[in-house]
Amino acid sequence: MKRTLLSWAAVAALGLGYASPAVAQGRGGPPMLTPSKLRAIPAETTAAKAKDPNWKAPRTPWGHPDLAGIWTSDDMRGIPTTRPASQAGRESLTPEEFARRAGGDEASRDRAVNQETVLRNEFGVRTFGYTSFVVDPPDGQMPALTPAGIARRNASFGVGTFAGGPFNTYEDFTLYDRCITRGVGGIFPVLYGNGIRIMQTPNEVIISYEMIHDTRVIPLDGRSHVGLAIKQYMGDARGHWEGDTLVVETMNFTDRVGFNGPNSEKLKLTERFTRIDPQMIDSRIRVDDPVMYAAPFTVRFTITQQPGYQLYEYSCHEGNGAVGNALSGERAYEKAVANAIAKGLPIPSRAPIGMEVYTGAPVEGREKVREFGFGK
């Protein structure tokens, strides 16, 4: 794919060197701040592999590329899933476009850390110049849904605490609501809990997600996939090394969650993890689901290490009031409706209010929120 070669001397000319945060204004966009020194140029251009194509990742004692450590996708929060039409055909922002993103990211981080609630205070320290997560097709757009895919997507709209109910049984809640899983796509950046721990042995790679505490144990010993009759939320993964790249092929998914739910049982994911810097791992994920999509597509993102970053126990069940509160709220709503009917009053609205921080509804001066991960 053709990539745009950017002149970052031009970025310096735009005044993006380190300075104490000073309010700036984008062209008709939200307020911006002067980016920090670390955020002032596209992070991908600072990677060791970008500076020296012969750079080699560190090795484990048994000789595999070392991917182990605590990583996060927080630096990806400012990147859209699909590419704006004005950026068609290129994977990288122009210097001017990058200046606007970096200034907006700096302002968003300032608000998240210094002004807003604990729900939004996890934010990255770098800005990447990627135009979109989707890199294939080359236009950066998701392939069309098939008729079956449209039906499955529409059926999923009315489920979950963010859908507005009604709530009568556990089937009215998503696996996320119920603290079961967010699927393999749980690695994508959302409001908080974006940490990832990678561990390695000579025969496995283990990937643990901070949110919903999923752990994938990926064998490297060449064993076959389990039988097709066995379906799992996170699929059945098998890995191998191609040079410095870990390649993970995952199949045997249920049709409940897989990557960018909804999906079908035909979903197959091919992930490629390459360490490109002491603090960066590049990942590309090919999504092939012929029941849902007219063609396969590939997304790219980079997980990074952050100063002082820690993983915390995600005690989801212990702190989860979503299901109980939604069920009790539904009963309260039923009583309100009955009371309104008895008094000849209008039926109360069940539209959720005050949910902007979760749903991604536009709020002036804030970046678009991804609560559910990829595509949200």
C-alpha positions as CSV (number, residue, x, y, z in Angstrom):
1,M,0.0,0.0,0.0
2,K,1.2,3.5,-0.8
3,R,2.2,5.4,2.4
4,T,2.5,9.1,2.7
5,L,6.1,10.2,3.5
6,L,5.7,13.1,5.9
7,S,8.1,16.0,6.5
8,W,8.3,16.4,10.3
9,A,10.5,19.4,9.9
10,A,7.2,20.9,8.7
11,V,5.6,19.8,12.0
12,A,8.2,21.8,13.9
13,A,7.4,24.8,11.7
14,L,3.8,24.5,12.9
15,G,4.9,25.2,16.4
16,L,4.5,21.7,17.9
17,G,7.7,21.6,20.0
18,Y,7.3,21.2,23.7
19,A,5.7,24.0,25.6
20,S,3.6,24.4,28.7
21,P,0.0,23.7,27.6
22,A,-1.4,26.7,25.8
23,V,-4.9,26.8,24.5
24,A,-5.1,26.7,20.7
25,Q,-8.1,26.4,18.4
26,G,-8.5,23.9,15.6
27,R,-10.1,24.9,12.4
28,G,-13.7,24.8,13.5
29,G,-12.9,21.9,15.8
30,P,-12.7,21.5,19.6
31,P,-10.1,23.3,21.7
32,M,-6.6,22.1,21.5
33,L,-3.4,22.3,23.6
34,T,0.2,22.5,22.6
35,P,1.4,18.9,22.5
36,S,4.0,17.6,24.8
37,K,7.5,16.8,23.4
38,L,6.6,13.1,23.3
39,R,3.4,13.7,21.4
40,A,4.8,16.3,19.0
41,I,5.6,14.0,16.1
42,P,3.9,10.7,15.0
43,A,4.9,8.0,17.4
44,E,5.3,5.4,14.7
45,T,8.1,7.5,13.1
46,T,10.0,7.3,16.4
47,A,10.0,3.5,16.6
48,A,13.4,1.8,16.6
49,K,12.4,-0.2,13.6
50,A,11.4,2.9,11.7
51,K,14.7,4.5,12.3
52,D,16.8,1.4,11.6
53,P,15.2,-1.3,9.5
54,N,17.8,-3.7,10.7
55,W,16.8,-3.2,14.4
56,K,16.1,-6.5,16.1
57,A,13.7,-7.1,19.0
58,P,15.3,-8.5,22.2
59,R,15.2,-12.2,22.6
60,T,14.0,-14.6,25.3
61,P,16.5,-17.0,26.9
62,W,15.3,-19.6,24.4
63,G,15.7,-17.4,21.4
64,H,12.1,-16.2,20.5
65,P,11.5,-12.4,20.0
66,D,10.6,-11.0,23.4
67,L,7.0,-9.6,23.6
68,A,6.6,-10.0,27.3
69,G,5.5,-7.1,29.5
70,I,2.6,-4.8,30.3
71,W,1.2,-3.0,27.4
72,T,-1.8,-0.8,26.6
73,S,-3.7,0.5,23.7
74,D,-4.3,3.9,25.3
75,D,-2.2,5.7,22.7
76,M,-4.7,4.5,20.0
77,R,-7.7,6.4,21.4
78,G,-7.6,9.3,18.9
79,I,-7.7,7.1,15.8
80,P,-11.0,6.5,13.9
81,T,-12.0,3.0,12.9
82,T,-12.6,3.9,9.3
83,R,-10.9,6.5,7.2
84,P,-12.4,9.8,6.3
85,A,-13.0,10.3,2.6
86,S,-10.5,13.2,2.5
87,Q,-7.7,10.8,3.5
88,A,-8.6,8.0,1.1
89,G,-5.6,6.0,-0.3
90,R,-3.1,6.8,2.5
91,E,-2.4,5.3,5.9
92,S,-0.7,8.4,7.4
93,L,-1.9,11.9,8.3
94,T,-0.4,15.0,6.7
95,P,1.6,17.2,9.1
96,E,-1.3,19.6,9.3
97,E,-3.8,16.8,10.1
98,F,-1.4,15.4,12.6
99,A,-1.0,18.8,14.3
100,R,-4.8,19.0,14.8
101,R,-5.0,15.4,16.2
102,A,-2.0,15.9,18.6
103,G,-3.5,19.1,19.9
104,G,-6.8,17.5,20.4
105,D,-5.3,14.4,22.1
106,E,-3.4,16.7,24.5
107,A,-6.5,18.6,25.4
108,S,-8.5,15.3,25.8
109,R,-5.8,13.9,28.1
110,D,-5.8,17.1,30.1
111,R,-9.5,16.9,30.6
112,A,-9.4,13.2,31.4
113,V,-6.7,13.5,34.0
114,N,-7.5,16.9,35.6
115,Q,-11.2,17.6,35.1
116,E,-13.3,14.6,34.6
117,T,-14.4,11.4,36.5
118,V,-12.4,8.3,37.1
119,L,-14.3,6.7,34.3
120,R,-12.2,8.7,31.8
121,N,-8.8,9.2,33.4
122,E,-6.9,6.6,31.5
123,F,-5.3,8.2,28.4
124,G,-2.2,7.8,26.3
125,V,0.9,9.9,26.2
126,R,1.7,9.6,22.5
127,T,-0.1,10.4,19.3
128,F,0.1,8.1,16.2
129,G,-0.4,9.4,12.7
130,Y,-2.5,6.6,11.4
131,T,-5.5,7.7,9.4
132,S,-7.7,4.7,10.5
133,F,-7.6,1.3,12.2
134,V,-8.8,-0.3,8.9
135,V,-5.8,-0.6,6.5
136,D,-7.2,-3.1,4.1
137,P,-9.2,-2.5,1.9
138,P,-6.9,0.3,0.9
139,D,-9.6,2.9,1.2
140,G,-9.7,2.3,4.9
141,Q,-13.4,1.4,4.8
142,M,-15.1,-1.7,6.3
143,P,-16.5,-4.1,3.7
144,A,-20.2,-4.2,3.2
145,L,-22.3,-6.4,5.4
146,T,-23.9,-9.4,3.7
147,P,-27.7,-9.7,4.0
148,A,-27.2,-12.2,6.8
149,G,-24.7,-9.8,8.4
150,I,-27.3,-7.0,8.3
151,A,-29.8,-9.2,10.0
152,R,-27.4,-10.2,12.7
153,R,-26.3,-6.6,13.3
154,N,-29.9,-5.4,13.5
155,A,-30.8,-8.2,16.0
156,S,-28.0,-7.1,18.3
157,F,-29.1,-3.5,18.5
158,G,-31.8,-4.1,21.1
159,V,-29.7,-6.0,23.5
160,G,-27.7,-4.7,26.5
161,T,-27.8,-2.0,29.1
162,F,-26.9,0.7,26.5
163,A,-29.8,-0.3,24.3
164,G,-32.5,0.9,26.6
165,G,-34.4,-2.3,27.3
166,P,-36.8,-3.8,28.1
167,F,-35.0,-6.0,30.7
168,N,-36.7,-9.1,31.8
169,T,-34.2,-12.0,31.6
170,Y,-30.4,-12.5,31.3
171,E,-30.8,-12.8,27.6
172,D,-31.6,-9.1,27.5
173,F,-28.0,-8.4,28.5
174,T,-24.7,-8.7,26.6
175,L,-21.8,-10.9,27.6
176,Y,-20.1,-7.6,28.5
177,D,-22.9,-6.6,30.8
178,R,-22.7,-10.0,32.5
179,C,-18.9,-9.8,33.0
180,I,-18.3,-12.8,30.8
181,T,-16.1,-11.5,27.9
182,R,-15.6,-8.7,25.4
183,G,-14.0,-11.1,22.9
184,V,-10.6,-10.9,21.2
185,G,-11.5,-7.3,20.3
186,G,-11.1,-6.4,23.9
187,I,-7.6,-5.3,23.1
188,F,-8.9,-2.1,21.4
189,P,-9.0,1.2,23.3
190,V,-12.0,2.2,25.4
191,L,-12.6,4.5,28.4
192,Y,-10.4,2.5,30.8
193,G,-9.0,-1.0,31.5
194,N,-6.9,-1.0,28.3
195,G,-4.0,-2.9,29.8
196,I,-2.6,-6.1,28.3
197,R,-0.1,-8.5,29.9
198,I,1.9,-10.7,27.6
199,M,3.8,-13.7,29.0
200,Q,5.9,-16.3,27.2
201,T,7.2,-19.8,27.6
202,P,9.1,-21.8,25.0
203,N,5.8,-23.5,24.0
204,E,3.1,-20.8,24.6
205,V,2.3,-17.1,24.4
206,I,-0.2,-15.9,27.0
207,I,-2.2,-12.7,26.5
208,S,-4.2,-11.4,29.4
209,Y,-6.7,-8.5,29.1
210,E,-7.2,-6.1,32.0
211,M,-10.9,-5.6,31.3
212,I,-13.1,-8.6,31.9
213,H,-9.9,-10.5,32.8
214,D,-9.8,-12.8,29.7
215,T,-6.6,-14.8,29.2
216,R,-5.7,-16.5,25.9
217,V,-3.1,-19.3,26.1
218,I,-1.7,-19.7,22.5
219,P,0.2,-22.9,21.9
220,L,3.3,-22.7,19.6
221,D,4.0,-26.4,19.3
222,G,2.3,-27.1,16.0
223,R,-0.7,-28.9,17.4
224,S,-3.9,-29.0,15.3
225,H,-7.0,-27.0,16.1
226,V,-9.6,-28.7,18.2
227,G,-12.6,-30.2,16.3
228,L,-15.0,-27.8,14.6
229,A,-17.8,-28.9,16.9
230,I,-16.1,-27.2,19.9
231,K,-16.9,-23.5,19.9
232,Q,-15.5,-20.9,22.3
233,Y,-16.1,-17.2,23.0
234,M,-12.4,-16.4,22.4
235,G,-12.0,-19.1,19.7
236,D,-9.3,-21.7,19.5
237,A,-5.9,-20.1,18.8
238,R,-2.6,-21.5,17.4
239,G,0.6,-19.6,17.0
240,H,3.9,-19.8,15.2
241,W,6.8,-17.5,14.5
242,E,7.6,-16.0,11.1
243,G,10.9,-14.3,11.6
244,D,10.3,-11.7,14.3
245,T,6.6,-11.8,13.9
246,L,4.2,-13.9,16.1
247,V,1.4,-15.2,13.9
248,V,-1.8,-16.3,15.6
249,E,-4.6,-18.1,13.8
250,T,-7.9,-18.3,15.7
251,M,-11.1,-20.1,14.7
252,N,-13.9,-22.2,16.3
253,F,-15.7,-19.1,17.6
254,T,-19.3,-19.0,18.9
255,D,-21.7,-16.7,17.1
256,R,-22.0,-14.6,20.3
257,V,-18.7,-12.6,20.3
258,G,-15.5,-12.8,18.6
259,F,-13.9,-9.6,17.4
260,N,-16.2,-6.8,16.2
261,G,-19.4,-8.5,17.3
262,P,-21.7,-9.6,16.1
263,N,-20.0,-12.4,14.2
264,S,-20.7,-15.9,12.9
265,E,-19.2,-19.2,13.7
266,K,-17.3,-19.0,10.4
267,L,-15.1,-16.1,11.8
268,K,-11.4,-16.6,11.4
269,L,-8.8,-14.2,12.8
270,T,-5.1,-14.0,11.8
271,E,-3.1,-11.7,14.1
272,R,0.5,-10.6,13.5
273,F,2.4,-9.2,16.4
274,T,5.8,-7.6,15.7
275,R,7.9,-5.7,18.3
276,I,9.1,-2.5,16.5
277,D,10.6,-0.7,19.5
278,P,11.5,-1.4,23.2
279,Q,8.2,0.3,24.0
280,M,6.0,-0.7,21.0
281,I,4.4,-3.8,19.5
282,D,2.7,-3.4,16.1
283,S,-0.3,-5.6,15.4
284,R,-2.3,-6.4,12.3
285,I,-5.5,-8.5,12.5
286,R,-7.1,-10.0,9.4
287,V,-10.8,-10.6,9.9
288,D,-12.4,-13.2,7.7
289,D,-16.1,-13.8,8.3
290,P,-17.9,-14.7,5.0
291,V,-21.3,-14.9,6.7
292,M,-21.1,-11.3,8.0
293,Y,-18.9,-9.5,5.5
294,A,-18.7,-9.4,1.7
295,A,-14.8,-9.5,2.0
296,P,-12.1,-9.9,4.6
297,F,-10.5,-6.8,6.1
298,T,-7.5,-5.9,8.2
299,V,-7.0,-3.6,11.1
300,R,-3.7,-2.2,12.4
301,F,-2.9,-0.8,15.8
302,T,0.1,-0.4,18.1
303,I,0.2,-1.3,21.8
304,T,2.8,0.6,23.9
305,Q,4.3,0.9,27.3
306,Q,3.4,3.9,29.5
307,P,5.3,5.5,32.4
308,G,4.3,3.9,35.7
309,Y,1.5,1.9,34.0
310,Q,0.0,-0.9,36.2
311,L,-2.6,-3.5,35.7
312,Y,-5.3,-3.8,38.4
313,E,-7.7,-6.6,39.3
314,Y,-10.9,-6.2,37.3
315,S,-13.4,-7.4,39.9
316,C,-16.2,-7.2,37.4
317,H,-18.8,-9.3,39.2
318,E,-18.1,-7.7,42.6
319,G,-18.6,-4.2,41.3
320,N,-21.2,-4.9,38.6
321,G,-24.6,-3.3,39.3
322,A,-25.6,-3.2,35.6
323,V,-27.8,-6.3,35.5
324,G,-29.5,-5.9,38.9
325,N,-30.0,-2.2,38.4
326,A,-31.5,-2.6,34.9
327,L,-33.9,-5.3,36.1
328,S,-35.0,-3.2,39.1
329,G,-35.2,-0.1,36.9
330,E,-37.4,-2.0,34.5
331,R,-39.8,-2.9,37.3
332,A,-39.9,0.7,38.4
333,Y,-40.6,1.8,34.8
334,E,-43.5,-0.7,34.6
335,K,-45.0,0.9,37.8
336,A,-44.5,4.4,36.3
337,V,-46.3,3.3,33.1
338,A,-49.2,1.8,35.0
339,N,-49.5,4.9,37.2
340,A,-49.5,7.1,34.1
341,I,-52.2,5.1,32.4
342,A,-54.3,5.1,35.6
343,K,-54.1,8.9,35.8
344,G,-54.5,9.5,32.0
345,L,-51.0,10.9,31.8
346,P,-48.5,10.5,28.9
347,I,-46.5,7.3,29.0
348,P,-43.0,8.1,30.4
349,S,-40.1,8.0,28.0
350,R,-37.6,5.2,28.4
351,A,-34.8,7.0,26.5
352,P,-31.6,6.9,28.6
353,I,-30.3,10.3,29.7
354,G,-26.9,11.4,31.0
355,M,-25.1,8.5,29.2
356,E,-22.8,10.6,27.0
357,V,-19.7,9.4,28.7
358,Y,-20.6,5.8,27.8
359,T,-22.4,6.0,24.5
360,G,-20.1,8.3,22.5
361,A,-22.8,10.9,22.0
362,P,-21.0,14.1,20.8
363,V,-19.9,16.4,23.6
364,E,-18.1,19.6,22.6
365,G,-14.4,19.6,23.3
366,R,-14.1,15.8,23.9
367,E,-12.8,13.1,21.6
368,K,-15.3,10.5,20.4
369,V,-15.7,7.8,23.1
370,R,-15.2,4.1,22.4
371,E,-17.0,2.3,25.2
372,F,-17.3,-1.1,23.6
373,G,-14.0,-1.2,21.8
374,F,-13.5,-1.5,18.0
375,G,-16.1,0.3,16.0
376,K,-17.7,2.2,18.9
